[in-house]
Amino acid sequence: MADEIERAVSAIAGIGAMPTLLNVVCRTTGMGFAAVARVTETRWVACAVQDGIAFDLQPGGELKVDTTLCHTVRNLLAPVVINHVAEDALYRDHRTPALYGFQSYISMPIILADGSFFGTLCAIDPDPHKLDSPETIGMFKLFAELIAFHLDAHAKVASVEAKLLAEHETALLREQFIAVLGHDLRNPLQSLSSGMSRMLRYPAQSTVIIGHMRRSVARMGALIDNVLDFSRGRLGGGLTLTRNANAPLEPTLRQVIAELQSNWEDREILVEIALAGPVNCDHARVAQLLSNLLANALVHGAPEAPIRVSATTQGNMLELSVASGGDPIPPAVLERLFQPFFRGGSSQNGLGLGLFIASEIARAHGGVIEVASDPAETRFTFRMPLDG
């Protein structure tokens, strides 16, 4: 609601003729204060103000909605007009005139094109004024319609701009997707093609060549899995989880670490796991998250520095972190690390989806991944509530 109110104030401020309109209202009626207000069931907020009586209310200022007569206008969807409070049978004993010190009052509803109520064009003065004439009421009605017209036009422009931006982002993402996927899938495909050619030429080397080909197929499978996860996370309804609150998580984490260690035998991975009990999570997805974070550390971390993996439960939270040495990540790169297809200017293999997918897995678990990087270490930390 706060954002909607801010947008309303901004939209009214964007109407260039608004100061002139309020000035005409005051000069024509003799009223000292005029305003356009956004009025909801719970709030009355001034969007534009002409104040000649020191009412001390600025755009963005707020009154308690149930103390205003605009609240009545909202409920009736009809104007309220008072020439002289002291002589008005309906409002002379009403608390609002006494509270705000006015004797004359007029408020016209602002109705948008879709029939919804936006707020009011209203005016007050401590002295009585003749306001119930057809000319004055007609002027307020016309001005309220003009304001509604501008608000509708503003909303349409904002909607078109948002759609254009979304279409531009989608087109850019699609171009990235096609370019990167085409490049990265082409490499293992070429490797398979080359392997088959070599097998025809050197049948005796088939066992070794098949081993290389299997690794290429596995790499293609991993790329396709990442693409599917990207589609679910970014274009679909989000990643789906199969939680298991009973099985221990530690064996799953150690299996991931062992698999990556076998491929990076020359790297030191230090592990500290202290889980007080089972964690209500999707074990396969958390394994995927850890695998992505650890693989990222192995690729980008300083080869001579050990990688530290830690998994602990503290209070009602699971904390899983991967830390590596090496140069700190520049701030400009940090801001984009979890965006899809972002590789930070690196030429490493992969679609640049690993960290994005890890962040989507964290989000699906109601958690978050944070990164801190300085000359001492770069640490990715995943936190999620234990109870899911």
C-alpha positions as CSV (number, residue, x, y, z in Angstrom):
1,M,0.0,0.0,0.0
2,A,2.8,2.4,0.8
3,D,4.3,2.0,-2.7
4,E,0.8,2.6,-4.2
5,I,0.4,5.8,-2.2
6,E,3.8,7.0,-3.3
7,R,2.9,6.3,-6.9
8,A,-0.3,8.2,-6.5
9,V,1.5,11.3,-5.1
10,S,4.0,11.0,-7.9
11,A,1.3,10.7,-10.6
12,I,-0.5,13.8,-9.4
13,A,2.8,15.7,-9.1
14,G,3.4,14.8,-12.7
15,I,0.3,16.7,-13.9
16,G,1.8,20.0,-14.9
17,A,-1.5,21.9,-14.7
18,M,-2.2,20.9,-11.1
19,P,-0.9,24.1,-9.4
20,T,-3.0,26.2,-11.8
21,L,-6.1,24.0,-11.3
22,L,-5.9,24.4,-7.5
23,N,-5.3,28.1,-7.8
24,V,-8.4,28.5,-10.0
25,V,-10.4,26.5,-7.4
26,C,-9.4,28.8,-4.6
27,R,-9.8,32.1,-6.6
28,T,-13.2,31.1,-8.0
29,T,-14.7,29.9,-4.7
30,G,-12.8,32.2,-2.3
31,M,-11.6,29.1,-0.4
32,G,-8.3,29.3,1.3
33,F,-7.2,25.6,1.0
34,A,-7.6,23.2,-1.8
35,A,-6.1,19.7,-2.3
36,V,-6.2,16.5,-4.3
37,A,-6.1,13.6,-1.9
38,R,-5.6,9.9,-2.4
39,V,-8.3,8.3,-0.2
40,T,-8.5,4.6,0.7
41,E,-10.4,2.7,3.3
42,T,-7.6,3.3,5.8
43,R,-5.6,6.4,4.6
44,W,-6.0,10.0,3.5
45,V,-2.9,11.4,1.8
46,A,-2.5,14.8,0.2
47,C,-1.1,14.5,-3.3
48,A,-1.2,18.2,-4.3
49,V,-2.0,21.3,-2.1
50,Q,-2.8,25.0,-2.4
51,D,-2.7,26.4,1.1
52,G,-3.6,30.1,1.8
53,I,-4.8,29.6,5.4
54,A,-1.7,27.9,7.0
55,F,-3.4,24.6,7.3
56,D,0.1,23.2,7.4
57,L,-0.3,20.2,5.1
58,Q,2.1,19.4,2.3
59,P,2.0,16.8,-0.5
60,G,2.6,13.4,1.1
61,G,1.1,14.7,4.4
62,E,-1.6,12.5,6.0
63,L,-4.8,12.9,8.0
64,K,-6.6,10.1,9.8
65,V,-9.1,9.1,7.2
66,D,-12.0,8.6,9.6
67,T,-11.7,12.2,10.7
68,T,-12.3,13.5,7.2
69,L,-15.4,14.1,5.2
70,C,-13.6,12.7,2.2
71,H,-14.2,9.4,3.9
72,T,-17.9,10.0,3.5
73,V,-17.4,11.0,-0.2
74,R,-15.6,7.7,-0.7
75,N,-18.5,5.7,0.8
76,L,-21.2,7.6,-1.0
77,L,-19.3,8.1,-4.3
78,A,-21.0,11.5,-4.4
79,P,-19.8,15.1,-3.6
80,V,-20.3,16.7,-0.2
81,V,-21.0,20.4,-0.3
82,I,-21.3,22.7,2.8
83,N,-21.8,26.4,2.5
84,H,-21.9,27.2,6.2
85,V,-21.3,24.5,8.8
86,A,-23.0,26.5,11.6
87,E,-26.3,26.6,9.5
88,D,-26.1,23.1,8.1
89,A,-28.5,20.7,9.7
90,L,-26.5,17.6,8.8
91,Y,-23.0,18.8,9.6
92,R,-23.2,21.5,12.3
93,D,-22.7,19.0,15.1
94,H,-20.2,16.8,13.1
95,R,-16.8,16.5,14.7
96,T,-14.8,17.0,11.5
97,P,-15.5,20.8,11.0
98,A,-14.7,21.5,14.6
99,L,-11.5,19.4,14.5
100,Y,-10.1,21.2,11.4
101,G,-11.7,24.6,12.0
102,F,-13.6,25.1,8.8
103,Q,-17.0,26.6,8.0
104,S,-17.2,25.9,4.3
105,Y,-16.3,22.6,2.5
106,I,-16.6,20.9,-0.8
107,S,-15.3,17.6,-2.0
108,M,-15.8,15.9,-5.4
109,P,-14.9,12.2,-5.9
110,I,-12.3,11.4,-8.6
111,I,-13.4,8.2,-10.4
112,L,-11.1,6.5,-12.8
113,A,-12.0,5.0,-16.1
114,D,-12.4,1.5,-14.7
115,G,-14.9,2.8,-12.1
116,S,-12.5,2.7,-9.2
117,F,-12.4,5.5,-6.6
118,F,-9.0,7.3,-6.5
119,G,-9.7,10.1,-4.1
120,T,-11.1,13.6,-3.9
121,L,-10.7,17.2,-5.1
122,C,-11.6,19.1,-2.0
123,A,-11.4,22.6,-0.5
124,I,-12.0,24.1,2.9
125,D,-12.1,27.6,4.5
126,P,-12.7,29.0,8.0
127,D,-15.3,31.3,6.6
128,P,-18.6,30.4,4.9
129,H,-18.9,30.5,1.1
130,K,-21.6,29.9,-1.4
131,L,-20.6,26.5,-2.9
132,D,-23.8,24.8,-3.9
133,S,-24.2,26.7,-7.2
134,P,-24.4,24.7,-10.4
135,E,-21.4,26.6,-11.7
136,T,-19.1,25.7,-8.7
137,I,-20.3,22.1,-8.6
138,G,-19.9,21.8,-12.4
139,M,-16.3,23.2,-12.2
140,F,-15.3,20.7,-9.5
141,K,-16.8,17.9,-11.4
142,L,-15.0,18.9,-14.6
143,F,-11.7,19.3,-12.8
144,A,-12.1,15.9,-11.1
145,E,-12.8,14.3,-14.5
146,L,-9.6,16.0,-15.9
147,I,-7.6,14.7,-13.0
148,A,-9.0,11.2,-13.6
149,F,-8.2,11.5,-17.3
150,H,-4.6,12.4,-16.5
151,L,-4.2,9.6,-14.0
152,D,-5.6,7.0,-16.5
153,A,-3.3,8.3,-19.2
154,H,-0.3,8.1,-16.8
155,A,-1.3,4.5,-15.9
156,K,-1.5,3.5,-19.5
157,V,1.9,5.1,-20.3
158,A,3.4,3.3,-17.3
159,S,1.9,0.0,-18.4
160,V,3.2,0.4,-21.9
161,E,6.7,1.3,-20.7
162,A,6.6,-1.7,-18.3
163,K,5.6,-4.1,-21.2
164,L,8.3,-2.6,-23.5
165,L,10.9,-3.1,-20.8
166,A,9.7,-6.6,-20.1
167,E,9.8,-7.5,-23.8
168,H,13.2,-5.9,-24.2
169,E,14.5,-7.9,-21.2
170,T,12.9,-11.1,-22.5
171,A,14.4,-10.5,-26.0
172,L,17.8,-9.9,-24.5
173,L,17.6,-12.9,-22.3
174,R,16.5,-15.0,-25.3
175,E,19.5,-13.8,-27.3
176,Q,21.8,-14.6,-24.4
177,F,20.2,-18.0,-24.0
178,I,20.5,-18.9,-27.7
179,A,24.1,-17.6,-28.0
180,V,25.5,-19.2,-24.9
181,L,23.6,-22.5,-25.2
182,G,24.6,-22.8,-28.8
183,H,28.3,-22.2,-27.9
184,D,28.4,-24.5,-24.9
185,L,26.5,-27.4,-26.4
186,R,28.5,-27.2,-29.5
187,N,31.7,-28.1,-27.7
188,P,30.6,-31.5,-26.3
189,L,28.9,-32.3,-29.6
190,Q,32.1,-31.6,-31.5
191,S,33.9,-33.8,-29.0
192,L,31.5,-36.6,-29.7
193,S,31.8,-36.2,-33.4
194,S,35.6,-36.1,-33.1
195,G,35.5,-39.2,-30.9
196,M,33.5,-41.2,-33.3
197,S,35.9,-40.3,-36.1
198,R,38.9,-41.4,-34.1
199,M,37.2,-44.7,-33.2
200,L,36.9,-45.4,-36.9
201,R,40.5,-44.6,-37.5
202,Y,41.9,-46.1,-34.3
203,P,39.7,-49.0,-33.2
204,A,42.3,-50.1,-30.6
205,Q,41.8,-46.9,-28.7
206,S,38.1,-47.3,-28.4
207,T,38.1,-47.8,-24.6
208,V,39.9,-44.5,-24.0
209,I,37.9,-42.6,-26.6
210,I,34.6,-43.9,-25.2
211,G,35.6,-42.6,-21.8
212,H,36.1,-39.1,-23.3
213,M,32.8,-39.4,-25.1
214,R,31.0,-40.4,-21.9
215,R,32.3,-37.3,-20.1
216,S,31.1,-35.2,-23.1
217,V,27.6,-36.8,-22.8
218,A,27.6,-36.2,-19.0
219,R,28.5,-32.6,-19.6
220,M,25.7,-32.2,-22.1
221,G,23.3,-33.7,-19.6
222,A,24.4,-31.3,-17.0
223,L,24.0,-28.3,-19.4
224,I,20.5,-29.5,-20.3
225,D,19.6,-30.0,-16.6
226,N,20.7,-26.4,-15.9
227,V,18.6,-25.1,-18.8
228,L,15.5,-27.0,-17.5
229,D,16.1,-25.6,-14.0
230,F,16.5,-22.1,-15.4
231,S,13.2,-22.5,-17.3
232,R,11.4,-23.6,-14.1
233,G,12.9,-20.9,-12.0
234,R,12.8,-17.9,-14.3
235,L,10.0,-18.7,-16.8
236,G,7.8,-21.2,-15.0
237,G,6.3,-21.4,-11.5
238,G,9.6,-21.8,-9.7
239,L,11.5,-24.9,-8.7
240,T,9.5,-27.7,-7.1
241,L,10.8,-29.4,-3.9
242,T,10.4,-32.8,-2.5
243,R,11.2,-32.3,1.2
244,N,12.4,-34.9,3.6
245,A,12.4,-34.0,7.2
246,N,13.5,-37.4,8.5
247,A,16.7,-38.5,6.6
248,P,20.0,-37.0,7.8
249,L,21.5,-34.4,5.4
250,E,25.2,-34.9,6.3
251,P,25.7,-38.0,4.0
252,T,24.2,-36.1,1.1
253,L,26.6,-33.2,1.6
254,R,29.6,-35.5,2.0
255,Q,28.8,-37.4,-1.2
256,V,28.8,-34.1,-3.2
257,I,32.1,-33.1,-1.7
258,A,33.6,-36.6,-2.4
259,E,32.4,-36.5,-6.0
260,L,34.0,-33.1,-6.7
261,Q,37.2,-34.0,-4.8
262,S,37.6,-37.0,-7.1
263,N,37.7,-34.7,-10.1
264,W,40.0,-32.2,-8.4
265,E,42.5,-34.5,-6.6
266,D,45.1,-31.8,-6.3
267,R,42.9,-29.4,-4.4
268,E,42.5,-29.4,-0.6
269,I,38.9,-29.3,0.6
270,L,38.4,-28.9,4.4
271,V,35.0,-30.0,5.7
272,E,33.3,-29.2,8.9
273,I,29.7,-30.5,9.4
274,A,27.8,-30.2,12.7
275,L,24.1,-30.7,12.1
276,A,22.1,-31.2,15.3
277,G,19.4,-33.2,13.5
278,P,17.5,-33.7,10.3
279,V,16.8,-30.7,8.1
280,N,13.4,-30.3,6.4
281,C,14.7,-29.8,2.8
282,D,14.9,-31.3,-0.6
283,H,18.2,-33.3,-0.3
284,A,18.8,-33.5,-4.0
285,R,18.3,-29.7,-4.5
286,V,20.5,-28.8,-1.5
287,A,23.1,-31.2,-3.0
288,Q,22.8,-29.4,-6.3
289,L,23.2,-26.0,-4.5
290,L,26.3,-27.2,-2.7
291,S,27.7,-28.7,-5.9
292,N,27.3,-25.4,-7.8
293,L,28.9,-23.4,-5.0
294,L,31.8,-25.8,-4.5
295,A,32.4,-26.1,-8.3
296,N,32.5,-22.3,-8.5
297,A,35.1,-22.2,-5.7
298,L,37.2,-24.9,-7.4
299,V,37.1,-23.0,-10.7
300,H,37.7,-19.5,-9.4
301,G,39.5,-20.0,-6.1
302,A,43.3,-19.7,-5.7
303,P,44.7,-23.3,-6.4
304,E,47.1,-23.1,-3.5
305,A,44.5,-22.1,-0.9
306,P,42.2,-24.7,0.7
307,I,38.5,-24.6,0.2
308,R,36.5,-24.7,3.4
309,V,33.0,-26.2,3.5
310,S,30.9,-25.7,6.6
311,A,27.4,-26.9,7.5
312,T,25.9,-26.1,10.9
313,T,22.6,-25.7,12.5
314,Q,22.2,-22.7,14.8
315,G,18.9,-21.9,16.5
316,N,16.2,-22.5,13.8
317,M,18.6,-22.0,10.9
318,L,20.7,-24.2,8.6
319,E,23.9,-22.4,7.5
320,L,25.9,-23.9,4.7
321,S,29.0,-22.0,3.4
322,V,31.8,-22.5,0.9
323,A,34.9,-20.3,1.3
324,S,37.9,-20.0,-1.0
325,G,41.0,-17.9,-1.4
326,G,42.1,-15.7,-4.2
327,D,41.5,-12.2,-5.5
328,P,38.4,-10.5,-4.2
329,I,35.4,-10.3,-6.5
330,P,35.0,-6.7,-7.8
331,P,31.9,-4.9,-6.5
332,A,30.5,-4.5,-10.1
333,V,30.7,-8.3,-10.6
334,L,29.2,-9.0,-7.1
335,E,26.1,-7.1,-8.1
336,R,25.4,-9.5,-11.0
337,L,26.7,-12.8,-9.7
338,F,23.3,-14.4,-9.4
339,Q,22.0,-13.2,-12.7
340,P,21.4,-15.9,-15.3
341,F,24.1,-16.3,-18.0
342,F,26.5,-14.0,-16.2
343,R,30.1,-15.2,-16.2
344,G,31.8,-12.2,-14.8
345,G,33.9,-11.8,-18.0
346,S,35.3,-15.3,-17.5
347,S,35.7,-17.8,-20.3
348,Q,35.1,-20.8,-18.1
349,N,32.9,-23.7,-19.3
350,G,29.2,-23.6,-18.5
351,L,26.2,-21.6,-19.2
352,G,26.7,-19.1,-16.3
353,L,23.6,-20.6,-14.6
354,G,25.1,-22.3,-11.6
355,L,24.9,-19.4,-9.1
356,F,21.5,-18.4,-10.5
357,I,20.1,-21.9,-10.0
358,A,21.7,-22.1,-6.5
359,S,19.9,-18.8,-5.6
360,E,16.6,-20.2,-6.9
361,I,17.0,-23.4,-4.8
362,A,17.7,-21.2,-1.8
363,R,14.6,-19.1,-2.5
364,A,12.4,-22.2,-2.9
365,H,13.5,-23.3,0.6
366,G,12.6,-19.9,2.0
367,G,16.3,-19.1,2.4
368,V,18.9,-16.9,0.8
369,I,22.5,-17.0,-0.4
370,E,24.8,-14.2,0.5
371,V,28.4,-13.6,-0.7
372,A,31.2,-11.7,1.0
373,S,34.5,-11.2,-0.7
374,D,37.7,-9.5,0.5
375,P,41.5,-10.2,0.1
376,A,41.3,-12.9,2.7
377,E,38.6,-15.0,1.2
378,T,35.4,-15.2,-0.8
379,R,32.6,-16.9,1.1
380,F,29.1,-18.0,-0.2
381,T,26.7,-18.7,2.6
382,F,23.3,-20.4,2.3
383,R,20.8,-19.9,5.1
384,M,17.4,-21.4,5.5
385,P,14.9,-22.1,8.3
386,L,15.1,-25.7,9.6
387,D,11.3,-26.1,9.8
388,G,10.9,-25.1,6.1
